[in-house]
C-alpha cells in the first residue's frame, strides 16, 4: 500500500472488522457460561439502537431529544452515557451505518470464500488476508479477497 494511504481510516473496514471479530465468540467457543453470551447479545441490541438513532437523526429528521428518549426507552444505559453518544452521532452522520455495512461485507466475503473454496477454506487464512489488505475501502477489500480466492 502506498505510504500516503497508510494513515487513513475507513470506518467501514476498521470498525467493520472490529464488529465482525466481536461476533465470533460463540463460534470460537469463547463463552464459558450463558451470561457471557447474553452480554454479547446486549451489545448487539445496543448497536441496533445506534443504527436506528443514526438513521433517525440523519434521514428521518429526529431531534436530539427524540434520539435520547428512544435510546432511554430501549436500552439499559445511563442518560449521561446516552446523551454523549447521541451527540457524537449528531456530529458523525452515518458512522453507525458504516461499521455495520463493514461487518456485513466481511461476513459476505467469508461466505463466498467458504462456498467457493469448500474444504480448502481456512478461517485463519481468510482473516489474515482481510488484515493483509490494510484499512481500505470495501470495494478494494472485495477485489483483494477475490484475487486471494482465485489463487487458492
Secondary structure, DSSP 8 states (H G I E B T S, - for coil): --HHHHT---HHHHHHHHHHHHT-TTTTT--SSHHHHHHHHHHHHHHHHHHHHHHHHHHS---HHHHHHHHHHHS---HHHHHHHHHHHHHSTTHHHHHHHHHHHHHHHHHHHHHHHGGG--HHHHHHHHHHT-S--HHHHHHHHHHHHHH-
